[in-house]
Amino acid sequence: MSNVSVLITTAELAAELRVSVKTVREWARSGRVTPAAVTPGGQYRFRLDDVLKQLEVRRASQGDHPRPRDED
């Protein structure tokens, strides 16, 4: 079995991304990231590689790149 198809929980994704579980839930509810599945109980399941791609595409489309500091 390939790691690509492994589904992870909201808590596991939060740990991988170093954000809170609440942040991942908010991202999923707002559409920033799309879960691969939702359990009958409403819990999200994600594929890490899919989420990383979604976040990268979103970041690139918004021009969210580090900006150099102004030198005084």
LINMO-V623736 format. One record per pair of residues at least 24 apart in sequence whose C-alpha atoms are under 8 Angstrom apart, sorted by the first residue. I is the first residue (numbers start at 0). J is the second residue. Records with the same first field share a line. If there is no record, write none. Layout:
I->J / J
//
This chain:
3->46 / 47 / 48
4->46
5->46
6->35 / 44 / 45 / 46 / 47
7->44 / 45 / 46 / 47
8->42 / 43 / 44 / 45
9->42 / 43 / 44 / 45
12->45 / 47
31->57
//
